[in-house]
Amino acid sequence: MSLFPITHTTPIILPESLFIDRFNNQNLYSDINPSIYISQNGSVKILVRRVNYRKFHNKNFILYDDKSISVYAILTGAVSAYTPINIENFNYDLIKNNYYIPTYWTYWIGLEDIRFITDSSILVTIPECNVSGQPCIFRASLDNNTIHSHTICTPNSIEKNWMPFIDHQNNQKVIYSLFPFIIKSIDTDDRKIIPISDATLEGYHGSTNGIEYNDERLFLVHHNKERTYHRWILFNTITNSLKISKPFIFFKHAHIEFTCSLASFKERIFVSIGVNDDRAFILELSKKDIDESFILIT
């Protein structure tokens, strides 16, 4: 399996967040699955998920409380035209999450795996705001360090990993499923199947938001096997055609590589990635390397 070339790797190192676990020991949250947004002027927001469990390569895990708890921190700063993102110059704060909607009993507490729609609008999985207690997608607003105005999206039974994008007519949509390939509006259940000619994407799941790329929309998707495998997809929102890359990995010895978002700035491509559910990074990649990875057109 090929390693995708990485131009620059930025580790996300935050202040420790401590808690007393169910064994009455002092413990700390692990930083995983960051999300990144970069505006046209180079302003950067990074959301970092922090969890109270550890996962291992043999699929086992240890939970340090009676429930899985997920909280978020936010980093704000800027990127210049030619230098790597420097997290040390960013401001750090904890996310305040104001539901103002009912919560229900569930095993999973808090926000999970945020994807940016715009600078101030996000998609987020929130099991505790679903009457069934199962994962469910909400749209919400991000205002400084506060997430609020949560609105449930449909369908809303058990939903995860929708991939938001803005199409050529400025409509906000998501890739709902990769095989079959289905798109829909963010808020309403108007699912539309896009026929594809082969089963290349069978077993793959949604990972990132889509960004504008050569007049198309670029996404990163993944397949969980004995480890995580990725592919790029380019979706033409006018012709509904797809280009799919060869599969690849980012890190030789990682068993989990979870990518939540893509961002671009002045022809530079950035990926936010959580590794082994206990590390968080921002990767910068070459547009040339991405272009050369596409082999299949459907």
BELNORHU-V934637 format. One record per residue. N is the residue number from 0. RES is the residue in one letter. D_LAST is the distance of its C-alpha to the last C-alpha in Angstrom with 2 decimals. Layout:
BEGIN
[[N RES D_LAST] [N RES D_LAST]]
END
This chain:
BEGIN
[[0 M 22.51] [1 S 22.29] [2 L 24.11] [3 F 22.42] [4 P 25.03] [5 I 27.06] [6 T 29.04] [7 H 31.44] [8 T 32.15] [9 T 34.30] [10 P 35.92] [11 I 36.87] [12 I 40.51] [13 L 42.21] [14 P 45.76] [15 E 46.28] [16 S 46.25] [17 L 48.75] [18 F 49.58] [19 I 51.88] [20 D 49.90] [21 R 50.88] [22 F 52.75] [23 N 54.88] [24 N 53.58] [25 Q 52.44] [26 N 48.69] [27 L 45.96] [28 Y 42.53] [29 S 39.50] [30 D 37.17] [31 I 33.48] [32 N 30.12] [33 P 30.91] [34 S 29.14] [35 I 29.34] [36 Y 29.40] [37 I 30.29] [38 S 31.48] [39 Q 31.40] [40 N 34.96] [41 G 34.27] [42 S 35.74] [43 V 34.30] [44 K 34.41] [45 I 33.70] [46 L 34.09] [47 V 34.94] [48 R 35.08] [49 R 38.20] [50 V 38.66] [51 N 41.60] [52 Y 40.07] [53 R 38.95] [54 K 36.17] [55 F 36.41] [56 H 34.13] [57 N 35.38] [58 K 33.95] [59 N 37.51] [60 F 38.65] [61 I 41.89] [62 L 42.51] [63 Y 45.50] [64 D 46.30] [65 D 46.34] [66 K 43.08] [67 S 39.97] [68 I 40.66] [69 S 38.25] [70 V 39.52] [71 Y 38.16] [72 A 39.50] [73 I 38.47] [74 L 38.67] [75 T 38.94] [76 G 39.22] [77 A 37.60] [78 V 35.66] [79 S 36.84] [80 A 34.87] [81 Y 35.21] [82 T 36.49] [83 P 34.91] [84 I 35.24] [85 N 38.77] [86 I 39.11] [87 E 42.88] [88 N 43.31] [89 F 41.57] [90 N 43.50] [91 Y 43.24] [92 D 43.87] [93 L 43.30] [94 I 41.19] [95 K 43.27] [96 N 41.47] [97 N 43.16] [98 Y 41.79] [99 Y 44.26] [100 I 42.58] [101 P 43.61] [102 T 42.73] [103 Y 42.83] [104 W 43.54] [105 T 40.69] [106 Y 40.24] [107 W 38.06] [108 I 39.93] [109 G 38.55] [110 L 35.32] [111 E 32.22] [112 D 29.11] [113 I 29.24] [114 R 26.31] [115 F 27.31] [116 I 26.28] [117 T 28.78] [118 D 31.87] [119 S 33.88] [120 S 31.50] [121 I 29.88] [122 L 28.13] [123 V 30.11] [124 T 30.47] [125 I 34.10] [126 P 35.20] [127 E 38.84] [128 C 38.20] [129 N 36.56] [130 V 39.24] [131 S 37.75] [132 G 37.76] [133 Q 34.10] [134 P 31.39] [135 C 30.55] [136 I 28.92] [137 F 31.21] [138 R 31.01] [139 A 33.99] [140 S 35.65] [141 L 36.49] [142 D 39.80] [143 N 41.22] [144 N 41.54] [145 T 41.44] [146 I 38.65] [147 H 39.67] [148 S 38.84] [149 H 36.56] [150 T 34.82] [151 I 33.02] [152 C 29.46] [153 T 28.31] [154 P 27.48] [155 N 30.08] [156 S 30.79] [157 I 29.16] [158 E 26.50] [159 K 25.26] [160 N 22.66] [161 W 21.30] [162 M 19.46] [163 P 21.09] [164 F 19.89] [165 I 21.26] [166 D 19.09] [167 H 19.81] [168 Q 22.63] [169 N 24.18] [170 N 23.52] [171 Q 23.59] [172 K 20.84] [173 V 19.33] [174 I 16.24] [175 Y 18.15] [176 S 16.01] [177 L 12.90] [178 F 12.81] [179 P 13.00] [180 F 11.40] [181 I 14.49] [182 I 16.04] [183 K 19.73] [184 S 22.73] [185 I 24.66] [186 D 27.88] [187 T 27.19] [188 D 25.33] [189 D 23.15] [190 R 20.01] [191 K 17.00] [192 I 14.12] [193 I 10.63] [194 P 8.89] [195 I 5.74] [196 S 5.60] [197 D 7.41] [198 A 10.05] [199 T 9.40] [200 L 10.81] [201 E 13.61] [202 G 16.89] [203 Y 15.83] [204 H 17.88] [205 G 18.14] [206 S 20.13] [207 T 20.45] [208 N 20.66] [209 G 18.25] [210 I 19.77] [211 E 19.37] [212 Y 17.79] [213 N 17.46] [214 D 17.33] [215 E 14.38] [216 R 14.98] [217 L 15.01] [218 F 15.45] [219 L 16.62] [220 V 16.15] [221 H 18.21] [222 H 19.02] [223 N 22.75] [224 K 24.01] [225 E 27.19] [226 R 26.11] [227 T 23.35] [228 Y 20.07] [229 H 17.71] [230 R 14.24] [231 W 13.36] [232 I 10.57] [233 L 10.43] [234 F 10.16] [235 N 11.08] [236 T 13.73] [237 I 14.46] [238 T 11.33] [239 N 9.74] [240 S 6.39] [241 L 5.39] [242 K 6.28] [243 I 7.84] [244 S 11.19] [245 K 13.44] [246 P 15.79] [247 F 19.17] [248 I 22.48] [249 F 24.87] [250 F 28.25] [251 K 29.46] [252 H 31.85] [253 A 30.32] [254 H 29.43] [255 I 28.23] [256 E 26.11] [257 F 25.42] [258 T 23.78] [259 C 24.65] [260 S 23.88] [261 L 22.65] [262 A 24.85] [263 S 25.17] [264 F 28.29] [265 K 28.81] [266 E 25.62] [267 R 26.34] [268 I 23.99] [269 F 25.70] [270 V 24.69] [271 S 27.16] [272 I 27.39] [273 G 29.78] [274 V 30.66] [275 N 32.32] [276 D 33.28] [277 D 36.24] [278 R 35.09] [279 A 33.30] [280 F 31.90] [281 I 30.24] [282 L 28.10] [283 E 27.56] [284 L 24.62] [285 S 23.95] [286 K 21.32] [287 K 21.26] [288 D 20.50] [289 I 17.58] [290 D 16.16] [291 E 16.70] [292 S 14.99] [293 F 11.32] [294 I 10.14] [295 L 6.50] [296 I 3.79] [297 T 0.00]]
END
